[in-house]
Amino acid sequence: MAEGTPHAGQATPSAPGPGLRPAFRGWRARRPFWGGLLLTLGGAEILVTEKASLKVVVHIGMQGLAGYLLPVLMVILGLLILFNPAQRLFYSITAILISLGTWVTSNMGGFFVGLLLGATGACLTFGWLPDQEPRSERKRRRKEARAQARHGAEGLATAKP
């Protein structure tokens, strides 16, 4: 093999660092990503239904102000959950109350879709645990513990006369 060509498995000298995808995965793992995303999408969906034609609009409520205010707050809370996860409990409790409030103020919560997205996102955020190890690590540890227990039980069975 030539001196300047890399071997299989080696990175080329001009190859970029760790990459964008692993960096995004690390960022996503340190926050309740799916909860914040669903909450933001729910608020955006409700805002879109507010702009529906008058034949489709069921109920705007309270001179239209709350119909726009609550979905905007849902979007803001979703973004705050994504970019400031330290306050996720306060944001999630506020978000579930606002999501439920859109039932009355904004076309039955964006025809149920935005309401359900917002409520699901708030619940996912509330239940997210920041210090929990990844699921794959827990599975691996359980599998090793079962194998050790099985090995220990086999050792006891062969040791008894």
Protein Blocks (a to p, Z undefined) as FASTA:
>chain_A
ZZklccehiacfklccebjklmmmmmmmmpcfklmmmmmmmmmmmmmmmmpcfklpmbgg
jnhlmmmmmmmmmmmmmmmmmmmmmlmmmmmmmmmmmmmmmmmmngggonomlmmmmmmm
mmmmmmpcfkbccfklmmmmmmmmmmmmmmmmmmmmmmpZZ
